[in-house]
């Protein structure tokens, strides 16, 4: 059974350059681009109004922004190799809380992920190291994992904070146990560069995708690949699980966004707002019965979709 999503809103020219990353909180969506600003929009208002602009954040531009699940912390990574930590006030205003700097050179910190409560930050490097930082303890590095030395293009942390997963330029996918400080699995990779990894809400599955144009699904407990989701005809840059874990969202190089039924292993919806690259796709926190998601990328706009109901 297919699903239909309607475009409900588009923020045209949200940034002056490509939008590389989106992050969501219960009431806001944050966007980061190749320009030096981060923009925050209110998803609580029907018109999705601009709530705040953080200017001059990363001089060379920002390629990743992430939020903690409770919506109280955010982290942004810039092309200069620096990471800034943000905290939100009761009034919904974001302010810089500090920095994480590791050798302060480009590529030393690339992809980033935050734990559910915002206490831990995980990051990849250009030479394959995976680092975990304790933001509550003076932003101290507490874990450093080694892989086979290939550029870490993407990273995610399970909601319970137990596991970190990374995807690499050489097609490698790794899962680390944050409690023991050891690599848990080197997963059968996708051969080609892996550009996005994401744990399911329960932390039992891991989705990985990239230049192979396939979404690989892995059993985190067993370390085995359990499914391949095929249907994209271009590189996949972003995947995101729905809150229930029933559906996966994916965005690709050719501007197509797809919704997948995880249980059935099939695509249930495809939409194309643009022919330009979608760098980031995100489910929005569920309000009411219908699901909604947002996409952003090289067309510099943010598009919002909501599931069509009734009929």
N, C-alpha and C positions, 0 to 999 in steps of 0.2 A: 504494500500500500504506500503510495507516494504522499508527500506532504507539500503544501504550498506556502510560500512565504511572500509577503507583500512588502515592497519598499515603503517605509513609513516616513522617512526623513533623510535628507542628505545635507551635510554641511560642506558646501563647495568651497574650495580653496581654504581649507582649514589651516593649512601651513603653506609656506612659499616653496617648499621642497618636498620630496618623497616622505610620506609618513611610514616610518619603519616599524613602529610598535604601538600597540594599544594595551591598556590595563584598565580593569574595572573595579569599582567598589560597589557597595549596595546602592549608592545614590549618584555616582559620578563615573565618567569615563575619561581617562587620561591619555593624551596622545603625544608622541615624541617623533621628531623628524631630523632631517639633515641640517635644519637650521638650529639655532642655539636655544630655542624656546620650547617649553612644555605647556600644553594647553589642557585645561580641565573644563569639561562640560557637565552640566547637571542633567542626569537622566531622570531625575524626579520631576522635571518640568516637561510638559508636552512638546514644547518647541526645542528642547535640548539646548538650552542657552549656554553661552560661554560664561563660566563662573569665575575663572581666574587664568591669568597667563603668567607663567614663570619665565622671565626673560634673562638672557645672558647666562643660561645654566651650564651649557657645555660649549665652549668656544668653537670647537670643530664640528659640532652637531652631536645628536644623540641617537644611538641605534637600538637601545633596549630600555624599556620601562616596565617595571613589575610592581604589583601591590600585594600586601598580605591579605589573606582572605577576610580578616575582620575589618579591612578598609582603613586601618589606622596608620599604616606605614607604607612607604613606597621607596623604590630605589631606581636610579637611572644611570645608565652607562654611556659614556661619551667616546668619540673616536680618538680622543687623546689618552685613553687608558684609565680615566678616573671614574669613580662611582660616587654619586651623591645619595645620601639617605634623607628621606622626607617624612615629616610627621604632620598629621592633620589636626586642626583645633576643633573644639566643639562646634564652632561656627562654620566648619567645612573649609577653612583656609589652610593651604599647605605652606610649610616653611621648612627650609633646610635645617637638618638636625646634625649633620656631620658628613664626613667623607671616608671612603675606603680607598686607599692608595697602595698599589703594589708595584714597586719599581717605577711607577708613574711613566710608563711608556705605552705607546699604542699596541694593542693586542695582548697586553699582559692581563687585562681583564676584558673579556668579550661578552659572551652571553651571561645572563644573571637570573637567579630565581630566589624568591623569598619563602620562608616557611609560613605556615598558616597564621601564626601569631606575630610574625615579623621579627622574631628574635634572631633567626639565622639567615645568612645570605650565602648562596652558592654561586660560584663563577667558573668560567672556563678560560683557558689561555690559548695563545697562538701555537704553543708547542705541546698541547695535550694534557697539561696538568689541570686538575679539578681542585678548587679550594673552597673551604667552608669557613665562614666568619661568624663569630658570636657578636652581634651588634649590641647586646645588653652588657657585654663585658669589655668595654673600651674598643669595640670593633676589632677584636683580636682574632687572628687566624687560628682555627682549632683543628683543621684537617687539611692535608694536602695529599691528593691521590695522584698516582702516576698511571698514564695509559701508554699506548704505543707511540706517543709523540706527534699525533696528527691534530691539526687545528680543531679545537672544540667549538663547533658552530652553534650548539644549542644545549640547554640544560633545563632540568625541572627537579623539584623536590616534592616528595609525597606529602599529602596533607598532614600526616602524623609526624613528619619530620624524620622518619626512620631511614628513608632512602633518598639518594640523589642519583639521577640518570643523566647521561650526556650522550650527544651524537656528534660524530666527527667527520672531517673532510674525507677520510679514507673509507667511509662507510661503516665504521665501528660504532657499536652501541654498548654502553657500559652501565651497570647498576652497582652503586656503592652502598654499603651499610654504614650509616653515620654513627651508629652506636659502637660498632667494633673498629671503625676506621679502616675497613678493608673492602676490596672489590668483591662484590657478591657474584656477579656474572659478567662475562664478556659475551653478549648475545649474538646469535647469528645475524650478521649485518645485512645491509641492503646493497652492498658492493659499491654503490656510488655515494657521494656526499649526503650526509643526513643533516637536514636543516631545521628540524623541529622534533622535539620529544615532549610527551605529556603523560603524566600519571592519571589514571582514572580516579574519581573521587574517593573510592574505597582503597586505592593504592594496590589493587590486585592485578591491574593490567597497565601496560605501558604501550602507548602509540608512538611510532617513529616514522618519519617520512622525509623525502627530499628529492634528489635528482633522479631516483629510480621510478618516480611517478606512482609509487605504490605506498600505501599506509600499512606498515607491519604492526600487528598486534601481538604482544608478548605477555605470557603469564609470569608475573613477578616472582611468585613463590617457587615455581619450577624452573624458571629461566629458559622457557621454550617459546618458540613462535607458534601461535595458535591460529592466526588468520592473516590473510592479505586482502586489503580492500583496494580493488582496481577500478579505474574509470577516469582518472585524471590523464590528460594528454600532455601535460607540461609539469615542470618542477613544482614541488609542493613546498611552500615556505612556512606554513603555519597550521597547526591543528589545536583544537580545544574540545574538551569533554563537556557535555551538558551536566548539570548538577546531579541528575539522577544516574548518570553513567550510561544511559540508554542510547545516546546519540553522540556522534563526533562531527565536528565542524572542520572543514579544511579549505585553505585558500591557495591559489597557485599562480604561476608565472603568467598565465594567459588571461588572468582576471576572473577566472571562474571560482565560485564558492560552492562547496557541496556539503550536504547534510547526509550522514550515514547512520543506518540502523546497525548498532554493534552486534546485537543478537542474530540478526538475519544476514549480516555481512554484505549489505547492499546499499547503494546510494538511493536515498528517497527524495532528494531535491537538488537541483542545480540552478544557480542564478548567475547572471553576468551583468554587472552594472558598468563594466569597463573592460577594455581589452588590455589594459595595462596591469602590471604586476600587482597582486595583492600580497603585501608584506605581512599583514597581521589580520587575523579573524578572531573574534571573541564572542562567546555567549554573554548575554546580559543577565544579571540576577532576575529570577523569575518573579513576575508580579501578576497575579491572577492566573488564569488557566493557560494562556498562550505563551509560547516561547519566543524569544527575540535575540538577535545577534547583530554585531556591527563588523564592518570590514573597512580596511584602509590600505593605501599603498601609493603607487607611483602617480596616480591621478590627483593626489594631494587632497582628496576629499574623504570624508567619513560617511558611510552609508549605513542606515539602520533598517533592519528587516524584522517583521513580526509574523508569526504563524497565522495563516488565514483560518478562521474558525467558523463553524456553522455551515449551513448549506448541504 
